[in-house]
Amino acid sequence: MPPAISDDDMSDGSNDLDVVPRRDKKAAHSDDEDDEDDFKEATNGAAVEEEEEEGDEGEEEEYVVEKILSHRIDESDGKLRFEVKWEGFEKKSDRTWEPLENLQGSADEILDEYLQEHGTVAELYESFSKATKTKKRGRPSAGATPGSTKKSRKNGDHPLDSEPPESRKAVAWKPPSGSWEDQIDTVDMTRNDKGELIVWLGWKNGEKSQHKAQQAYTRAPQKMLKFYESKINFTSS
């Protein structure tokens, strides 16, 4: 017959067991709700950050002209174009060819410095005309080798012969294309340091701009005629 177990032995045996307290149902439910709130907060935070990133991507960048490097006449439309280096863009592939009207009003100071160094707009057109005539006279004869003709065409192609990206826009206001007759309010004229005529135009929308005289003659001939007529004084004999 086995020995009887005393009360002390029973008490010691119960202490050796791992007792797991019962989890209250209300506390468990509360913890689940906290986890769900944390998940919602994290999800909403990520959504807000994503919306902010999308908003930043939607903002249109503004580009500023840093320097004008060269010029040429586009043979397809006869327009004078300038090779522009944009501020913050150092690669040669980022340069673009801008027509004259894209630079007027937004990069007047840089444009004037370039024209003072290389000549007026009219002189640039004249130089191109002379160069074109010389090029025609110097074309190889029909007996020239195909290799030399191919080389000539290759040298004539400009690596930056492309239209500027639509996203690159001048920061300031610029005059419209076509005729200016119905949009000009006032006309004034001065001479620069070289003695060249500079025309100052006041527009009906409140803007002001300066131009070479030849451009004003082309875009607003009647306005320029009236300006000169207002300066004429007649005296009786």
C-alpha positions as CSV (number, residue, x, y, z in Angstrom):
1,M,0.0,0.0,0.0
2,P,1.5,3.3,-1.0
3,P,2.2,5.9,1.6
4,A,-0.5,8.6,2.1
5,I,0.3,12.0,0.7
6,S,0.3,14.7,3.3
7,D,-1.3,18.1,2.9
8,D,2.2,19.7,2.7
9,D,3.2,17.5,-0.2
10,M,0.0,18.4,-2.0
11,S,0.7,22.0,-1.5
12,D,4.2,21.8,-2.8
13,G,3.1,19.9,-5.9
14,S,0.6,22.5,-6.9
15,N,3.3,25.2,-6.9
16,D,5.4,23.4,-9.5
17,L,2.6,23.8,-12.1
18,D,2.7,26.8,-14.5
19,V,-0.5,28.7,-14.0
20,V,-1.7,30.8,-17.0
21,P,-4.1,33.5,-16.0
22,R,-7.4,33.6,-17.9
23,R,-7.5,36.5,-20.3
24,D,-10.5,38.8,-19.9
25,K,-12.7,38.9,-23.0
26,K,-13.2,42.7,-22.7
27,A,-9.4,43.3,-22.5
28,A,-8.8,41.1,-25.6
29,H,-11.5,43.0,-27.5
30,S,-9.9,46.3,-26.5
31,D,-6.4,45.2,-27.7
32,D,-7.9,44.1,-31.1
33,E,-9.5,47.6,-31.5
34,D,-6.1,49.3,-30.7
35,D,-4.4,47.1,-33.4
36,E,-7.1,48.0,-35.9
37,D,-6.7,51.8,-35.1
38,D,-2.9,51.6,-35.5
39,F,-3.4,49.9,-38.9
40,K,-5.9,52.6,-40.0
41,E,-3.6,55.4,-38.9
42,A,-0.6,53.9,-40.7
43,T,-2.7,53.4,-43.9
44,N,-4.1,56.9,-43.8
45,G,-0.6,58.3,-43.2
46,A,0.7,56.5,-46.3
47,A,-2.2,57.7,-48.4
48,V,-1.5,61.3,-47.3
49,E,2.2,61.0,-48.2
50,E,1.2,59.6,-51.6
51,E,-1.2,62.4,-52.3
52,E,1.5,65.0,-51.4
53,E,4.0,63.3,-53.7
54,E,1.4,63.3,-56.5
55,G,0.8,67.0,-55.8
56,D,4.5,67.8,-56.0
57,E,4.8,65.9,-59.3
58,G,1.9,67.9,-60.8
59,E,3.6,71.3,-60.3
60,E,5.0,72.7,-63.5
61,E,8.7,73.7,-63.4
62,E,9.8,77.1,-64.6
63,Y,12.9,77.4,-66.6
64,V,15.2,80.4,-66.7
65,V,17.6,81.4,-69.5
66,E,21.2,81.5,-68.3
67,K,23.0,82.3,-71.6
68,I,22.6,82.5,-75.3
69,L,25.4,80.6,-77.0
70,S,24.8,81.0,-80.8
71,H,22.2,81.7,-83.4
72,R,21.0,80.5,-86.8
73,I,18.3,81.0,-89.3
74,D,15.8,78.1,-89.7
75,E,15.6,77.4,-93.4
76,S,12.2,75.7,-93.0
77,D,10.4,78.8,-91.8
78,G,13.0,81.6,-92.1
79,K,12.9,82.3,-88.4
80,L,15.9,83.5,-86.4
81,R,16.6,81.1,-83.5
82,F,19.0,81.2,-80.6
83,E,20.8,78.4,-78.9
84,V,19.8,78.7,-75.2
85,K,21.5,77.2,-72.1
86,W,19.0,76.9,-69.3
87,E,19.9,77.7,-65.7
88,G,20.6,74.5,-63.7
89,F,21.0,72.3,-66.9
90,E,24.7,71.6,-67.7
91,K,24.3,68.9,-70.3
92,K,24.7,69.9,-74.0
93,S,21.6,67.8,-74.8
94,D,19.5,70.1,-72.6
95,R,20.1,73.1,-74.8
96,T,17.3,74.2,-77.1
97,W,16.8,76.5,-80.1
98,E,14.4,79.3,-79.2
99,P,12.7,81.8,-81.6
100,L,13.3,85.5,-81.0
101,E,9.8,86.1,-79.6
102,N,10.3,83.5,-76.9
103,L,13.2,85.5,-75.4
104,Q,11.7,89.0,-75.8
105,G,10.2,90.2,-72.5
106,S,11.6,87.3,-70.5
107,A,15.3,87.5,-71.2
108,D,15.7,91.0,-72.6
109,E,19.0,91.7,-70.8
110,I,20.7,88.5,-72.0
111,L,19.3,89.0,-75.5
112,D,20.5,92.6,-75.7
113,E,24.0,91.6,-74.6
114,Y,24.2,88.9,-77.3
115,L,22.9,91.3,-80.0
116,Q,25.4,94.0,-78.9
117,E,28.2,91.5,-79.4
118,H,27.0,89.9,-82.7
119,G,24.9,92.6,-84.3
120,T,21.3,93.6,-84.7
121,V,18.6,91.2,-85.8
122,A,18.6,92.8,-89.2
123,E,22.4,92.3,-89.4
124,L,22.1,88.6,-88.4
125,Y,19.6,88.1,-91.2
126,E,21.9,89.9,-93.7
127,S,24.9,87.8,-92.7
128,F,22.9,84.6,-93.1
129,S,21.8,85.7,-96.6
130,K,25.4,86.4,-97.6
131,A,26.5,83.1,-96.2
132,T,23.8,81.3,-98.1
133,K,24.8,82.9,-101.4
134,T,28.4,82.0,-100.8
135,K,27.5,78.5,-100.0
136,K,25.6,78.1,-103.2
137,R,28.5,79.4,-105.3
138,G,30.9,77.0,-103.5
139,R,28.8,73.8,-104.0
140,P,30.8,70.9,-105.5
141,S,30.4,70.2,-109.2
142,A,28.5,67.2,-110.5
143,G,31.7,65.3,-110.8
144,A,32.5,65.4,-107.1
145,T,32.8,62.1,-105.3
146,P,29.9,60.8,-103.3
147,G,32.0,60.7,-100.2
148,S,32.7,64.4,-100.2
149,T,29.0,65.2,-100.8
150,K,28.0,63.1,-97.9
151,K,30.6,64.7,-95.6
152,S,29.3,68.2,-96.5
153,R,25.7,67.2,-95.6
154,K,26.9,65.8,-92.3
155,N,28.7,68.9,-91.3
156,G,25.7,71.0,-92.2
157,D,23.4,69.2,-89.8
158,H,23.2,70.7,-86.3
159,P,23.1,68.3,-83.4
160,L,20.6,70.6,-81.5
161,D,18.2,71.0,-84.4
162,S,15.1,70.3,-82.4
163,E,12.1,72.2,-81.1
164,P,12.2,73.2,-77.4
165,P,10.2,71.0,-75.0
166,E,6.7,72.2,-74.3
167,S,7.4,72.2,-70.5
168,R,10.1,74.9,-70.9
169,K,8.3,78.2,-70.8
170,A,9.6,81.7,-70.3
171,V,8.8,83.1,-66.9
172,A,7.8,86.7,-67.9
173,W,5.2,88.0,-70.3
174,K,6.1,88.1,-74.0
175,P,4.5,89.9,-77.0
176,P,2.1,87.9,-79.1
177,S,2.9,86.5,-82.6
178,G,1.6,88.1,-85.7
179,S,0.5,91.7,-86.1
180,W,0.6,94.0,-83.1
181,E,-1.4,96.9,-84.6
182,D,-4.6,96.4,-82.5
183,Q,-2.8,95.6,-79.3
184,I,-0.3,98.5,-78.9
185,D,-1.4,101.6,-76.9
186,T,1.7,103.8,-76.9
187,V,5.0,104.1,-78.9
188,D,8.3,105.7,-77.8
189,M,11.8,105.5,-79.2
190,T,15.3,106.0,-77.9
191,R,18.9,105.2,-79.0
192,N,21.3,102.8,-77.2
193,D,25.0,103.3,-76.7
194,K,25.7,102.2,-80.3
195,G,23.3,104.7,-81.7
196,E,20.8,102.1,-82.7
197,L,17.1,102.8,-82.5
198,I,15.2,101.1,-79.7
199,V,11.4,101.1,-79.7
200,W,9.5,101.0,-76.4
201,L,5.9,99.8,-76.7
202,G,3.1,100.2,-74.2
203,W,0.5,97.4,-74.6
204,K,-3.3,97.7,-73.9
205,N,-3.0,95.0,-71.3
206,G,-0.6,97.2,-69.3
207,E,2.6,95.5,-70.2
208,K,5.7,97.3,-71.6
209,S,8.4,95.9,-73.9
210,Q,11.4,97.1,-75.9
211,H,12.3,96.0,-79.4
212,K,14.7,96.7,-82.3
213,A,13.2,99.2,-84.7
214,Q,13.1,96.8,-87.5
215,Q,10.9,94.4,-85.6
216,A,8.5,97.2,-84.7
217,Y,8.3,98.3,-88.4
218,T,7.4,94.7,-89.4
219,R,4.9,94.0,-86.6
220,A,3.2,97.4,-86.3
221,P,3.9,99.5,-89.4
222,Q,0.9,101.8,-89.0
223,K,1.6,102.5,-85.4
224,M,5.2,103.4,-86.2
225,L,4.0,105.7,-89.1
226,K,1.6,107.5,-86.8
227,F,4.4,107.9,-84.2
228,Y,6.7,109.6,-86.8
229,E,3.8,111.8,-88.0
230,S,3.2,113.0,-84.5
231,K,6.8,114.2,-84.4
232,I,6.7,116.2,-87.6
233,N,6.2,120.0,-87.3
234,F,5.1,122.0,-90.2
235,T,6.0,125.7,-90.5
236,S,4.3,128.2,-92.9
237,S,6.6,129.9,-95.3
